[in-house]
Amino acid sequence: MSVVAVSPDTPESPPTARRERRKEARPGELIQAALELFVEKGFSATRSEEVAARAGVSKGTLFLYFPSKEDLFREVIRTRLADHFLAMGQELEDYQGPTEALLRSGLQTWWERIGNTPAGGLTKLVLSESHNFPEIAAYYQTSVVQPGRELLGRILQRGIDRGEFRRVEVPQAVMSIVSAMVFVMTWRHSIVPCTPQDASFDPLAFLLSHVDLLLHGLVPPASS
């Protein structure tokens, strides 16, 4: 019987190291499992043991990381929504180009990172269940809604300050954009799962078209 030698240059990871890596990855796995189930079933209908089972751990392990389902939901909101707005805010600080391009690319980035992902379903979830879980709705408001509006407001104000946009009521213009964002998330996470997708409707194209319509009222008139 031949013996296969193991090269000292390619040692196998010891079991302890593998367990440590698994332990470090566990919170992310639980958050991803919770996101999928919350969007599929709703917050109320999702049981903690279902989240644990989908992540491949016990219910007791879940509660080691997240003492309650509400704590888990808050962490889902933070990692899948709020942190993205922080990153996008930093990108705004570093941006040097025209504001119109910034607004367009910002909406496209939002669609790719949030709106067109399972995380986009969290908005519909919070809207539908906020009356039963006001603390979660309040957390969503302070960690997602307010930072998102502030970011859009900064973009529009930048265009005004640079003379690229005419002076408007920035909060109202922000709400015009937000309404389009909420619509495409509702369409993707409410209508599409229940009915065949309408190939003629492209949500990202709709968002950018909405910006076009808005910009017609923002661009300053040409000088005589």
N, C-alpha and C positions, 0 to 999 in steps of 0.2 A: 504494500500500500504506500503510495507516494505521499509525501508531506509537502504542502504548499507553504513556502516561506513568506512571511509578511515583511515587506520592506520597511526598514526603520524610517525611511523618508516619507512614508505615507501611513502614519499611524491611524488606527480607527479612533473615533471620538469615544472617550470613556462614557459609561452609562450616566455618571454624575453630570458630565457636561451636557449630554443630550437632555437630561431632565431639567437642567437649569435653563437651557434654551426654550424648552417647552413651557416652563413656568413663566418666562419673560413674555412669551407670545400669547399666553392664555388670556390676559385682559382684552387684547385686540380681537381674539377669536370670539370671546363672549360678546363684545360690542357688535361685531359683524353678525353673529347669530341673532342677537336681539334686534338689530336694524331690520333684518330680513323678516323676522316674525312679526314685529310691530307693524311693518308696512303691509304684510300679507293679511294679518288677522285683526289688527287694532291693538291698542295698548291694554284695554280692559280684558279682551279675550285671550291674550297671551299669558301663559302661566310660566312661572320661573323655571319649573322643571323642564318645560319644552325648550327654553333657551339653553339650559345646561346640556340637555340631550343633543341638541343640534351642534353645540360646541364640543361635544364628546367628553364632558366632565360630569361630576355629580352635582346635585343641587347644593350640597354643602360647600363645594368648591366655589360655586358661583357666589355664595354669600360671603365667602372669605374676601372677595374682591369688591363686591357691591352689596352692602347690607340690606338693600331693599330694591324692589323693581323700579321705584321712582328714581333712586340713585343711579341705577343702570340707564334709565331713559335719559336722565340729564347728561350722562357721559356720552351717550349716543349723539345727542344734540351738540354737545361741545366738540367732539372729535369729527363728526361728519358734516357739521354746518358752521359753527362759530369759528373754529380754527381757520377755515377757508377764508372768512372775511378778514381775519387778521393778516393772513398772507397777502390777500389782494390789496389791503390797505398799504402794506409795505411796497408792493409793486407800483402803486400810485405815487408814492413818495419818490421813487426812482425814475419815473417816466418823464421823458423830455419832449415828446412829440406833440402833435395837434390833439386837442381835446376830443374832437369828433371821432378820431381813430381810437382814442382811449375808451370812449363810451362804447363803441362797437365791440372792441376786443374784450372789454370787461364783461359785457353781456354774453359773448361767446364763451369766455372762460367760465362764467357762472353756469352756463348750460352744460358744458362738458364736465365740470367738477361736481355739480350739485343737481341741477334741474333734470338732466337726462340720466341720473343714477338713482338707485333705490333711496338715497338720502332725500331726493325731491319729494318722496311720499310722506316725509315727516310733516311737511306743511299741512297737507290735507288731514293728517292724523291729529295734529294739534287743534286745527280748526274744528274738527268733528267731536273731539273729546275734551275740549278745554273747560266746559262747564262742569265736568265731573272731577277734573284735576286742575284746579286753579293755580296751584303752586307751580306745576310744570308749565302751564301757559304763561305764567309770569316770568319764569326762567327763560322760556323761548323768546318772550318779548324783549327782555333785557340783553340776552346773549346773541340773538339772531336778528330780530326785526329792527331794533334800534341801530345796531352797528351797520346793517345793510342799508338802511335809509341814510345814515350819516355818510357812508361811503359814496352813495350815489349823489348826495348833496354836495360833497366835496368836489366830485367830478364836474357837476354842472356849474358850481361856483367858480371853479378854475377856468372854465370856458368863458364865463362872464367877465372875470377879472382880466383875462387876456384879450378881451374884445372879440372873441370868436363867437360868442352867443350874446343875444340881447338880454337886457335885464328882465327877469321874470320872477314870479313867486316860486322860489326854489322848492319849498315843501310840496306845493301842488304839482310841479313838474315831476318830482320824485315819485309821488303817488301814482302819476300816470304810467310811469315805467314799471313800478311795483305791481300795478294791476295787471299788466301784460305778463309779468313773470308768474304771478299767482295763477293766471288763466292757463298758461302752458303746462304748469305743474299739475293743475287739476285735470286738464285734458289727458296728460300722459298717465296719471295714476288713478283716474276714475273712469274715464270714457274708454281709453284704449283697452284695458283688461276685459271690458264687458262687451265690446263691439269690435268688428273687424276694423283694422286701422285704415283711415282714409288717406290713401296715398297722395292725394292732392294737397294735404295739409302738412307743411313742414314747420315745426314749432320754432326752430332757430331762424328760419327765413321770416317767420311772422314777427319775431322779436326785432330783427334788424329792420324790417319794414316799418315797425312801430317807431323805431328811432328815426327813420327817414321822415315820417310824418311829423314827429316832434321837432326835428331840426328845422323844418320849414318855418316854424314859429320862433326859433332861437337864433338863427343866423341873422346878423345885423343887416339892415338895408344897405345896398351899394351907395357909395357917396356920389353926389351929382357931379 
